Amino acid sequence: MPNLRTKSVRIPTLIFEKSQSGRIGVNLPQADTPKVNVNEAIGNTRETFHFPEVSELEVMRHFVNLSHINYGIETGFYPLGSCTMKYNPRINETTASFTGFRNIHPMQPDYTVPGALEVLASVYDILKEVTGFDEIAMQPVAGAHGEMTCLMLIKAYHDSRGEGDKRRIVLVPDSAHGTNPASAARCGYDVKTIPTGPDGDCDMEALAAALDDTVAAFMVTNPSTLALFERNISKICQMVHAVGGQVFCDGANMNAMVGTTRPGDHGFDCMHLNLHKTFSTPHGGGGPGCGAIGLQKHLEPFTPSPALIRVNGKATLDHNRPQSIGRVSSFYGQFLMAVRALTYLLAYGKERMSDISRYSVLNANYVRARLKEVLPPAHDRPCMHECVLTAKKYKQNGVRALDISKRLIDYGFHPPTNYFPLIVPECLMIEPTETESKQTLDDFCDALIKICHEAETNPDILHEAPSTQVVGRLDEAKAVKNLDVRWHPSTITESV
Ligand SMILES: *Cc1c(COP(=O)(O)O)cnc(C)c1O
Protein backbone atom coordinates (compact mmCIF):
# COMPACT_ATOMS: atom_id res chain seq x y z
CA MET A 1 0.00 0.00 0.00
CA PRO A 2 1.20 3.50 -0.71
CA ASN A 3 2.36 5.47 2.27
CA LEU A 4 2.87 9.12 2.71
CA ARG A 5 6.50 10.02 2.75
CA THR A 6 7.27 10.90 6.33
CA LYS A 7 10.98 11.61 6.07
CA SER A 8 11.18 15.34 5.76
CA VAL A 9 13.78 16.67 3.42
CA ARG A 10 16.29 19.10 4.83
CA ILE A 11 16.46 22.34 2.91
CA PRO A 12 19.91 22.33 1.38
CA THR A 13 22.18 25.27 2.05
CA LEU A 14 23.69 27.05 -0.89
CA ILE A 15 27.32 26.33 -1.59
CA PHE A 16 27.97 30.05 -1.02
CA GLU A 17 26.71 29.71 2.52
CA LYS A 18 29.27 26.98 3.18
CA SER A 19 32.09 29.28 2.16
CA GLN A 20 34.87 29.99 4.69
CA SER A 21 37.56 32.49 3.85
CA GLY A 22 40.81 30.81 2.79
CA ARG A 23 39.43 27.29 2.45
CA ILE A 24 40.41 25.58 -0.79
CA GLY A 25 39.45 22.37 -2.51
CA VAL A 26 42.29 21.83 -4.95
CA ASN A 27 46.03 21.41 -4.74
CA LEU A 28 47.48 23.22 -7.69
CA PRO A 29 50.90 22.08 -8.89
CA GLN A 30 53.87 24.41 -8.57
CA ALA A 31 53.57 27.02 -11.34
CA ASP A 32 56.34 26.91 -13.94
CA THR A 33 55.44 30.37 -15.21
CA PRO A 34 56.04 33.74 -13.55
CA LYS A 35 53.59 34.54 -10.77
CA VAL A 36 50.76 36.93 -11.60
CA ASN A 37 48.78 38.76 -8.98
CA VAL A 38 45.25 37.86 -10.01
CA ASN A 39 43.70 40.51 -7.82
CA GLU A 40 45.77 43.16 -9.54
CA ALA A 41 45.01 41.79 -13.00
CA ILE A 42 41.23 41.41 -12.75
CA GLY A 43 40.25 42.98 -9.44
CA ASN A 44 39.75 41.47 -6.03
CA THR A 45 38.34 38.04 -6.87
CA ARG A 46 36.83 37.55 -3.45
CA GLU A 47 34.93 40.80 -3.50
CA THR A 48 34.14 40.88 -7.19
CA PHE A 49 33.17 37.30 -7.92
CA HIS A 50 32.33 35.91 -4.48
CA PHE A 51 33.52 32.45 -5.47
CA PRO A 52 32.64 30.05 -2.68
CA GLU A 53 35.68 28.89 -0.74
CA VAL A 54 35.10 25.26 0.18
CA SER A 55 37.01 22.02 0.61
CA GLU A 56 36.78 19.10 -1.79
CA LEU A 57 34.73 17.07 0.71
CA GLU A 58 32.24 19.93 1.11
CA VAL A 59 31.83 20.22 -2.65
CA MET A 60 31.31 16.46 -2.90
CA ARG A 61 28.70 16.41 -0.11
CA HIS A 62 26.94 19.43 -1.52
CA PHE A 63 26.33 17.89 -4.93
CA VAL A 64 25.61 14.38 -3.69
CA ASN A 65 22.99 15.81 -1.30
CA LEU A 66 21.45 17.82 -4.12
CA SER A 67 21.28 14.68 -6.25
CA HIS A 68 19.30 12.99 -3.45
CA ILE A 69 16.46 15.49 -3.74
CA ASN A 70 16.28 15.02 -7.49
CA TYR A 71 13.61 12.76 -8.97
CA GLY A 72 14.21 10.66 -12.05
CA ILE A 73 13.27 7.40 -13.71
CA GLU A 74 16.04 5.79 -11.63
CA THR A 75 14.49 6.88 -8.32
CA GLY A 76 10.81 6.21 -8.95
CA PHE A 77 7.81 5.73 -11.20
CA TYR A 78 7.58 8.49 -13.81
CA PRO A 79 4.18 8.27 -15.57
CA LEU A 80 4.51 11.50 -17.56
CA GLY A 81 2.10 11.02 -20.49
CA SER A 82 3.34 11.58 -24.03
CA CYS A 83 6.95 11.41 -22.85
CA THR A 84 7.58 7.62 -22.69
CA MET A 85 9.77 7.74 -19.60
CA LYS A 86 10.86 4.11 -19.89
CA TYR A 87 13.96 2.68 -18.27
CA ASN A 88 17.14 3.42 -20.21
CA PRO A 89 19.02 0.10 -19.97
CA ARG A 90 22.59 0.40 -18.60
CA ILE A 91 23.96 -1.61 -21.49
CA ASN A 92 23.14 1.35 -23.77
CA GLU A 93 25.52 3.46 -21.70
CA THR A 94 28.19 0.78 -21.75
CA THR A 95 28.32 0.71 -25.54
CA ALA A 96 28.02 4.51 -25.83
CA SER A 97 31.09 4.85 -23.61
CA PHE A 98 33.33 2.59 -25.71
CA THR A 99 36.39 4.73 -26.42
CA GLY A 100 36.20 3.88 -30.13
CA PHE A 101 32.86 5.68 -30.29
CA ARG A 102 33.39 8.30 -27.63
CA ASN A 103 36.72 9.62 -28.84
CA ILE A 104 36.05 10.05 -32.54
CA HIS A 105 35.99 13.63 -33.74
CA PRO A 106 33.17 14.90 -35.96
CA MET A 107 35.71 16.48 -38.28
CA GLN A 108 37.58 13.24 -38.98
CA PRO A 109 37.49 12.31 -42.68
CA ASP A 110 34.67 9.88 -43.52
CA TYR A 111 37.10 7.09 -44.49
CA THR A 112 38.56 7.00 -40.94
CA VAL A 113 35.19 6.24 -39.30
CA PRO A 114 33.65 3.31 -41.21
CA GLY A 115 32.53 1.72 -37.91
CA ALA A 116 30.55 4.79 -36.88
CA LEU A 117 28.93 5.02 -40.31
CA GLU A 118 28.02 1.34 -40.05
CA VAL A 119 26.36 1.99 -36.68
CA LEU A 120 24.26 4.76 -38.22
CA ALA A 121 23.40 2.66 -41.28
CA SER A 122 22.44 -0.29 -39.06
CA VAL A 123 20.04 1.93 -37.09
CA TYR A 124 18.60 3.15 -40.40
CA ASP A 125 18.14 -0.42 -41.63
CA ILE A 126 16.28 -1.50 -38.49
CA LEU A 127 14.16 1.67 -38.25
CA LYS A 128 13.12 1.25 -41.90
CA GLU A 129 11.89 -2.20 -41.04
CA VAL A 130 10.17 -1.08 -37.82
CA THR A 131 8.43 1.95 -39.37
CA GLY A 132 7.82 0.73 -42.94
CA PHE A 133 9.44 3.81 -44.51
CA ASP A 134 11.82 3.73 -47.49
CA GLU A 135 14.43 6.04 -45.94
CA ILE A 136 15.58 7.27 -42.53
CA ALA A 137 17.55 10.40 -41.63
CA MET A 138 18.99 11.12 -38.22
CA GLN A 139 20.26 14.70 -38.22
CA PRO A 140 17.35 16.25 -36.24
CA VAL A 141 18.22 16.46 -32.54
CA ALA A 142 14.68 16.53 -31.05
CA GLY A 143 11.18 15.43 -31.93
CA ALA A 144 10.09 18.97 -32.73
CA HIS A 145 13.19 19.32 -34.91
CA GLY A 146 12.21 16.14 -36.77
CA GLU A 147 8.70 17.53 -37.33
CA MET A 148 10.12 20.72 -38.77
CA THR A 149 12.53 18.78 -40.98
CA CYS A 150 9.63 16.73 -42.36
CA LEU A 151 7.70 19.90 -43.17
CA MET A 152 10.78 21.31 -44.89
CA LEU A 153 10.90 18.14 -47.02
CA ILE A 154 7.21 18.51 -47.85
CA LYS A 155 7.73 22.13 -48.80
CA ALA A 156 10.70 21.25 -51.03
CA TYR A 157 8.58 18.53 -52.64
CA HIS A 158 5.71 20.92 -53.46
CA ASP A 159 8.20 23.54 -54.70
CA SER A 160 9.79 20.95 -57.01
CA ARG A 161 6.39 20.39 -58.59
CA GLY A 162 5.69 24.09 -58.99
CA GLU A 163 2.95 23.99 -56.34
CA GLY A 164 4.82 25.67 -53.50
CA ASP A 165 3.08 29.04 -53.83
CA LYS A 166 -0.41 27.57 -54.00
CA ARG A 167 -0.14 25.18 -51.02
CA ARG A 168 -0.03 27.46 -48.01
CA ILE A 169 -2.06 25.57 -45.43
CA VAL A 170 -1.13 22.88 -42.95
CA LEU A 171 -3.98 21.12 -41.17
CA VAL A 172 -3.49 20.15 -37.52
CA PRO A 173 -6.00 18.39 -35.22
CA ASP A 174 -7.17 20.27 -32.12
CA SER A 175 -5.65 17.51 -29.96
CA ALA A 176 -2.15 18.01 -31.38
CA HIS A 177 1.00 18.65 -29.39
CA GLY A 178 1.92 22.33 -29.48
CA THR A 179 5.07 21.60 -31.45
CA ASN A 180 2.95 20.59 -34.50
CA PRO A 181 1.42 24.00 -35.26
CA ALA A 182 4.70 25.60 -34.18
CA SER A 183 6.69 23.54 -36.72
CA ALA A 184 4.20 24.39 -39.47
CA ALA A 185 4.28 28.09 -38.63
CA ARG A 186 8.08 28.02 -38.47
CA CYS A 187 8.08 26.73 -42.05
CA GLY A 188 5.91 29.66 -43.11
CA TYR A 189 2.58 27.82 -43.33
CA ASP A 190 -0.84 28.98 -42.19
CA VAL A 191 -2.25 26.55 -39.65
CA LYS A 192 -5.86 25.41 -39.75
CA THR A 193 -7.35 23.36 -36.91
CA ILE A 194 -9.35 20.19 -37.53
CA PRO A 195 -11.73 19.25 -34.68
CA THR A 196 -11.93 15.88 -32.99
CA GLY A 197 -15.24 13.99 -33.15
CA PRO A 198 -17.12 12.80 -30.03
CA ASP A 199 -15.62 9.29 -30.34
CA GLY A 200 -12.08 10.70 -30.18
CA ASP A 201 -11.29 10.10 -33.87
CA CYS A 202 -10.64 12.89 -36.37
CA ASP A 203 -13.88 14.60 -37.47
CA MET A 204 -14.02 13.26 -41.05
CA GLU A 205 -16.62 15.73 -42.26
CA ALA A 206 -14.61 18.69 -41.03
CA LEU A 207 -11.51 17.23 -42.64
CA ALA A 208 -13.27 16.72 -45.98
CA ALA A 209 -14.51 20.31 -45.87
CA ALA A 210 -10.99 21.65 -45.24
CA LEU A 211 -9.32 19.72 -48.04
CA ASP A 212 -8.51 21.47 -51.30
CA ASP A 213 -5.48 22.24 -53.43
CA THR A 214 -4.21 24.89 -51.00
CA VAL A 215 -3.40 22.19 -48.43
CA ALA A 216 0.29 21.33 -48.20
CA ALA A 217 0.01 18.75 -45.43
CA PHE A 218 -1.98 17.20 -42.63
CA MET A 219 -0.04 16.51 -39.43
CA VAL A 220 -1.55 13.51 -37.63
CA THR A 221 -0.45 11.99 -34.34
CA ASN A 222 -1.13 8.28 -34.28
CA PRO A 223 -2.03 6.92 -31.78
CA SER A 224 -3.46 10.35 -31.08
CA THR A 225 -2.66 12.38 -28.00
CA LEU A 226 -6.00 11.07 -26.67
CA ALA A 227 -4.19 7.68 -26.60
CA LEU A 228 -6.58 6.32 -29.22
CA PHE A 229 -5.66 4.59 -32.44
CA GLU A 230 -6.99 6.75 -35.28
CA ARG A 231 -9.31 4.19 -36.86
CA ASN A 232 -9.72 6.06 -40.16
CA ILE A 233 -6.03 6.61 -40.72
CA SER A 234 -5.76 4.92 -44.14
CA LYS A 235 -8.89 6.72 -45.33
CA ILE A 236 -7.47 10.03 -44.06
CA CYS A 237 -4.23 9.49 -45.99
CA GLN A 238 -6.19 8.69 -49.17
CA MET A 239 -8.34 11.82 -48.79
CA VAL A 240 -5.31 14.11 -48.30
CA HIS A 241 -3.43 12.51 -51.20
CA ALA A 242 -6.49 12.91 -53.44
CA VAL A 243 -6.09 16.72 -53.22
CA GLY A 244 -2.30 16.52 -53.64
CA GLY A 245 -1.42 17.03 -49.97
CA GLN A 246 1.12 15.13 -47.91
CA VAL A 247 0.52 13.37 -44.58
CA PHE A 248 3.00 13.65 -41.72
CA CYS A 249 2.85 11.29 -38.73
CA ASP A 250 3.86 12.69 -35.36
CA GLY A 251 5.58 9.54 -34.12
CA ALA A 252 6.00 10.47 -30.45
CA ASN A 253 3.54 7.66 -29.67
CA MET A 254 5.42 4.99 -31.61
CA ASN A 255 5.80 2.98 -28.40
CA ALA A 256 2.25 1.71 -28.94
CA MET A 257 3.12 0.33 -32.38
CA VAL A 258 6.70 -1.01 -32.31
CA GLY A 259 6.77 -4.50 -33.78
CA THR A 260 2.97 -4.58 -34.11
CA THR A 261 2.06 -2.22 -36.94
CA ARG A 262 3.96 0.19 -39.20
CA PRO A 263 3.02 3.82 -39.98
CA GLY A 264 4.75 3.50 -43.36
CA ASP A 265 2.08 0.95 -44.30
CA HIS A 266 -0.80 3.21 -43.19
CA GLY A 267 -0.23 5.69 -46.02
CA PHE A 268 1.95 8.35 -44.34
CA ASP A 269 4.55 10.18 -46.42
CA CYS A 270 6.90 10.94 -43.54
CA MET A 271 7.14 10.81 -39.76
CA HIS A 272 9.37 11.71 -36.89
CA LEU A 273 10.52 9.38 -34.15
CA ASN A 274 11.80 10.32 -30.73
CA LEU A 275 14.68 7.95 -30.06
CA HIS A 276 14.66 9.43 -26.53
CA LYS A 277 11.11 8.19 -26.07
CA THR A 278 10.52 4.97 -27.97
CA PHE A 279 14.07 3.68 -28.24
CA SER A 280 15.27 4.22 -24.66
CA THR A 281 17.92 6.86 -25.14
CA PRO A 282 17.94 9.42 -22.30
CA HIS A 283 15.70 12.49 -22.34
CA GLY A 284 18.12 15.34 -22.00
CA GLY A 285 17.11 18.62 -20.42
CA GLY A 286 16.79 20.21 -23.85
CA GLY A 287 19.19 17.73 -25.41
CA PRO A 288 20.89 15.68 -26.57
CA GLY A 289 17.89 13.98 -28.13
CA CYS A 290 17.31 12.46 -31.52
CA GLY A 291 14.29 13.15 -33.72
CA ALA A 292 15.04 10.64 -36.47
CA ILE A 293 12.70 10.88 -39.45
CA GLY A 294 11.27 8.29 -41.82
CA LEU A 295 10.24 9.17 -45.37
CA GLN A 296 8.91 7.60 -48.53
CA LYS A 297 10.91 7.46 -51.75
CA HIS A 298 9.40 10.59 -53.34
CA LEU A 299 10.75 12.78 -50.49
CA GLU A 300 14.20 11.21 -50.53
CA PRO A 301 15.89 13.67 -52.97
CA PHE A 302 15.26 16.48 -50.45
CA THR A 303 16.57 14.70 -47.35
CA PRO A 304 19.18 16.52 -45.20
CA SER A 305 22.71 16.49 -46.56
CA PRO A 306 25.02 14.64 -46.33
CA ALA A 307 22.76 11.61 -46.66
CA LEU A 308 23.89 8.26 -45.38
CA ILE A 309 23.56 5.62 -48.07
CA ARG A 310 24.86 2.12 -48.69
CA VAL A 311 26.99 1.62 -51.78
CA ASN A 312 27.56 -2.10 -52.45
CA GLY A 313 26.51 -2.70 -48.86
CA LYS A 314 29.06 -0.26 -47.44
CA ALA A 315 27.80 2.72 -45.40
CA THR A 316 28.87 5.95 -47.10
CA LEU A 317 28.08 9.65 -46.74
CA ASP A 318 26.69 11.17 -49.92
CA HIS A 319 27.51 14.90 -50.12
CA ASN A 320 26.24 15.33 -53.68
CA ARG A 321 22.56 16.12 -53.04
CA PRO A 322 21.52 18.95 -55.39
CA GLN A 323 17.88 18.98 -54.23
CA SER A 324 18.61 18.59 -50.49
CA ILE A 325 17.15 21.01 -47.94
CA GLY A 326 20.74 21.14 -46.60
CA ARG A 327 21.94 20.49 -43.09
CA VAL A 328 19.52 20.73 -40.19
CA SER A 329 22.21 20.24 -37.54
CA SER A 330 25.97 20.36 -37.36
CA PHE A 331 27.77 17.17 -38.35
CA TYR A 332 25.50 14.10 -38.17
CA GLY A 333 23.17 14.81 -35.26
CA GLN A 334 23.72 13.08 -31.90
CA PHE A 335 25.88 10.13 -32.83
CA LEU A 336 25.97 8.48 -29.41
CA MET A 337 22.15 8.38 -29.43
CA ALA A 338 22.45 6.12 -32.47
CA VAL A 339 24.82 3.84 -30.54
CA ARG A 340 22.38 3.64 -27.62
CA ALA A 341 19.35 3.03 -29.86
CA LEU A 342 21.18 0.33 -31.83
CA THR A 343 22.13 -1.42 -28.59
CA TYR A 344 18.50 -1.35 -27.47
CA LEU A 345 17.16 -2.57 -30.81
CA LEU A 346 19.66 -5.44 -31.00
CA ALA A 347 19.09 -6.39 -27.36
CA TYR A 348 15.37 -6.82 -28.07
CA GLY A 349 15.85 -8.44 -31.45
CA LYS A 350 13.21 -8.84 -34.10
CA GLU A 351 11.30 -11.59 -32.33
CA ARG A 352 10.74 -9.69 -29.09
CA MET A 353 10.24 -6.22 -30.59
CA SER A 354 6.46 -6.42 -30.29
CA ASP A 355 6.82 -6.97 -26.50
CA ILE A 356 7.50 -3.22 -26.28
CA SER A 357 4.12 -2.21 -27.70
CA ARG A 358 2.13 -5.12 -26.27
CA TYR A 359 3.26 -4.57 -22.67
CA SER A 360 3.06 -0.78 -22.84
CA VAL A 361 -0.55 -1.02 -24.12
CA LEU A 362 -1.38 -3.67 -21.51
CA ASN A 363 0.04 -1.56 -18.66
CA ALA A 364 -1.88 1.54 -19.75
CA ASN A 365 -5.14 -0.38 -20.03
CA TYR A 366 -4.54 -1.92 -16.59
CA VAL A 367 -4.13 1.53 -15.04
CA ARG A 368 -7.19 2.79 -16.94
CA ALA A 369 -9.31 -0.10 -15.69
CA ARG A 370 -8.13 0.21 -12.08
CA LEU A 371 -8.87 3.96 -11.97
CA LYS A 372 -12.12 3.91 -13.95
CA GLU A 373 -14.37 4.66 -10.98
CA VAL A 374 -12.37 7.54 -9.52
CA LEU A 375 -10.91 9.02 -12.71
CA PRO A 376 -13.01 8.10 -15.76
CA PRO A 377 -11.32 7.91 -19.15
CA ALA A 378 -12.03 10.79 -21.52
CA HIS A 379 -13.21 8.25 -24.11
CA ASP A 380 -14.73 4.93 -23.21
CA ARG A 381 -12.74 2.60 -25.46
CA PRO A 382 -9.48 0.70 -25.07
CA CYS A 383 -6.47 2.98 -24.93
CA MET A 384 -3.08 2.56 -26.48
CA HIS A 385 0.19 3.00 -24.53
CA GLU A 386 -1.16 5.68 -22.20
CA CYS A 387 -4.53 6.66 -20.79
CA VAL A 388 -6.21 10.04 -20.78
CA LEU A 389 -8.44 10.52 -17.73
CA THR A 390 -10.55 13.36 -16.44
CA ALA A 391 -10.75 14.68 -12.88
CA LYS A 392 -13.64 17.03 -13.66
CA LYS A 393 -15.99 15.50 -11.09
CA TYR A 394 -13.84 16.87 -8.23
CA LYS A 395 -14.15 20.42 -9.47
CA GLN A 396 -17.37 20.80 -7.44
CA ASN A 397 -15.23 20.24 -4.30
CA GLY A 398 -12.77 22.87 -5.51
CA VAL A 399 -10.21 20.23 -6.50
CA ARG A 400 -8.45 20.47 -9.84
CA ALA A 401 -6.31 17.97 -11.75
CA LEU A 402 -3.25 19.92 -10.66
CA ASP A 403 -4.12 19.41 -6.96
CA ILE A 404 -4.31 15.65 -7.49
CA SER A 405 -0.93 15.70 -9.21
CA LYS A 406 0.67 17.76 -6.45
CA ARG A 407 -0.70 15.36 -3.83
CA LEU A 408 0.87 12.41 -5.70
CA ILE A 409 4.25 13.93 -4.89
CA ASP A 410 3.48 13.45 -1.19
CA TYR A 411 2.97 9.75 -1.92
CA GLY A 412 6.37 9.60 -3.60
CA PHE A 413 5.29 9.53 -7.24
CA HIS A 414 6.10 11.82 -10.11
CA PRO A 415 2.82 13.35 -11.37
CA PRO A 416 1.38 12.46 -14.77
CA THR A 417 1.03 15.04 -17.54
CA ASN A 418 -1.64 17.65 -16.67
CA TYR A 419 -4.02 19.59 -18.92
CA PHE A 420 -2.83 17.97 -22.18
CA PRO A 421 -4.43 17.33 -24.62
CA LEU A 422 -6.13 20.69 -24.23
CA ILE A 423 -9.55 19.42 -25.35
CA VAL A 424 -10.02 17.19 -22.28
CA PRO A 425 -11.26 19.05 -19.16
CA GLU A 426 -9.18 18.51 -15.98
CA CYS A 427 -6.99 16.14 -17.93
CA LEU A 428 -4.55 13.65 -16.42
CA MET A 429 -2.49 11.74 -18.97
CA ILE A 430 -0.78 8.66 -17.57
CA GLU A 431 1.86 6.71 -19.46
CA PRO A 432 3.25 3.81 -17.45
CA THR A 433 5.48 2.34 -20.22
CA GLU A 434 6.29 -1.35 -20.56
CA THR A 435 9.17 -1.31 -18.10
CA GLU A 436 7.05 -1.04 -14.94
CA SER A 437 5.88 -4.01 -12.88
CA LYS A 438 2.32 -4.75 -11.79
CA GLN A 439 3.35 -3.99 -8.17
CA THR A 440 4.46 -0.48 -9.11
CA LEU A 441 1.28 0.15 -11.09
CA ASP A 442 -0.81 -1.11 -8.16
CA ASP A 443 1.00 1.15 -5.68
CA PHE A 444 0.46 4.10 -7.99
CA CYS A 445 -3.24 3.32 -8.56
CA ASP A 446 -3.77 2.76 -4.80
CA ALA A 447 -2.26 6.20 -4.14
CA LEU A 448 -4.48 7.85 -6.75
CA ILE A 449 -7.60 6.14 -5.38
CA LYS A 450 -6.68 7.34 -1.87
CA ILE A 451 -6.11 10.86 -3.16
CA CYS A 452 -9.48 10.91 -4.96
CA HIS A 453 -11.07 9.85 -1.68
CA GLU A 454 -9.26 12.73 0.04
CA ALA A 455 -10.56 15.04 -2.69
CA GLU A 456 -14.06 14.25 -1.50
CA THR A 457 -13.47 14.15 2.25
CA ASN A 458 -10.62 16.60 2.88
CA PRO A 459 -9.92 18.73 -0.19
CA ASP A 460 -7.70 21.14 1.75
CA ILE A 461 -5.01 18.47 2.08
CA LEU A 462 -4.77 18.49 -1.70
CA HIS A 463 -4.62 22.27 -1.91
CA GLU A 464 -1.68 22.31 0.50
CA ALA A 465 0.23 19.56 -1.28
CA PRO A 466 3.04 18.85 -1.68
CA SER A 467 3.95 19.13 1.97
CA THR A 468 6.88 16.73 2.12
CA GLN A 469 9.23 18.49 -0.26
CA VAL A 470 11.90 21.15 -0.12
CA VAL A 471 9.47 23.55 -1.78
CA GLY A 472 5.68 23.43 -1.76
CA ARG A 473 3.45 25.16 -4.29
CA LEU A 474 5.30 27.64 -6.40
CA ASP A 475 3.73 30.73 -7.85
CA GLU A 476 4.18 29.43 -11.37
CA ALA A 477 3.20 32.67 -13.10
CA LYS A 478 5.74 34.58 -11.03
CA ALA A 479 8.37 31.91 -11.63
CA VAL A 480 7.94 32.37 -15.37
CA LYS A 481 7.77 36.14 -15.35
CA ASN A 482 10.39 36.94 -12.71
CA LEU A 483 12.60 33.89 -12.89
CA ASP A 484 15.77 34.53 -10.93
CA VAL A 485 17.88 31.49 -10.15
CA ARG A 486 21.14 33.39 -9.57
CA TRP A 487 22.73 33.85 -6.22
CA HIS A 488 23.32 37.46 -5.29
CA PRO A 489 25.86 38.53 -2.66
CA SER A 490 23.11 40.35 -0.74
CA THR A 491 21.25 37.07 -0.14
CA ILE A 492 24.08 35.73 1.99
CA THR A 493 23.51 35.76 5.69
CA GLU A 494 27.06 35.71 7.02
CA SER A 495 29.72 37.83 5.41
CA VAL A 496 32.40 35.83 3.64
C1 LIG B 1 7.31 14.80 -27.11
C2 LIG B 1 6.41 15.11 -28.21
C3 LIG B 1 6.82 15.91 -29.30
C4 LIG B 1 8.12 16.66 -29.35
O1 LIG B 1 9.27 15.93 -29.09
P1 LIG B 1 10.56 16.61 -28.45
O2 LIG B 1 11.63 15.58 -28.57
O3 LIG B 1 10.20 16.95 -27.03
O4 LIG B 1 10.86 17.86 -29.24
C5 LIG B 1 5.93 16.06 -30.34
N1 LIG B 1 4.70 15.50 -30.33
C6 LIG B 1 4.28 14.75 -29.28
C7 LIG B 1 2.91 14.14 -29.33
C8 LIG B 1 5.10 14.54 -28.19
O5 LIG B 1 4.68 13.82 -27.15
The ligand as an ORCA input file, in Angstrom:
! r2SCAN-3c Opt
* xyz 0 1
  C       7.314     14.802    -27.107
  C       6.406     15.106    -28.210
  C       6.818     15.909    -29.304
  C       8.124     16.663    -29.351
  O       9.266     15.926    -29.095
  P      10.562     16.614    -28.447
  O      11.626     15.583    -28.569
  O      10.197     16.948    -27.029
  O      10.863     17.856    -29.237
  C       5.926     16.056    -30.345
  N       4.705     15.503    -30.327
  C       4.278     14.755    -29.284
  C       2.909     14.143    -29.329
  C       5.104     14.544    -28.188
  O       4.680     13.817    -27.154
*
